[in-house]
C-alpha cells in the first residue's frame, strides 16, 4: 500500500511556487505604507489559503481521516478568527 503525499511531483511544485508567490505578495503588501481594510483582507485571505494548502497538501491531510482534517483546519480557523477579532476591535476604537 502506497500513499501519495502530494498527488504528483508536478502538483507539489506548482503549489510550492504558488505559496512562494503568495508569500512575496504578502511581504510586499506588508512592506508598503498601504493600509486599510482591503489590504488586511487580502493579507488574511492569502494567509488562510496558504495555511490550508500546507495542512492539506504538505502535511498530507487531504486524504486523511476527517477528524484529523477537522482538528487541524479548525485550529487554523480558530487562530485566524482570534486575530481577526483582535484586529477589528483594535481599529474600532
ABEGO torsion letter per residue (X at the ends): XBBBAAGBAAAAAAAAAAAAAAAAAAAAAAABABBEAAAAAAAAAAAAAAAAAAAAAAAGAAABBAAAAAAAAAAAAAAAAAAAAAAAAAAAX
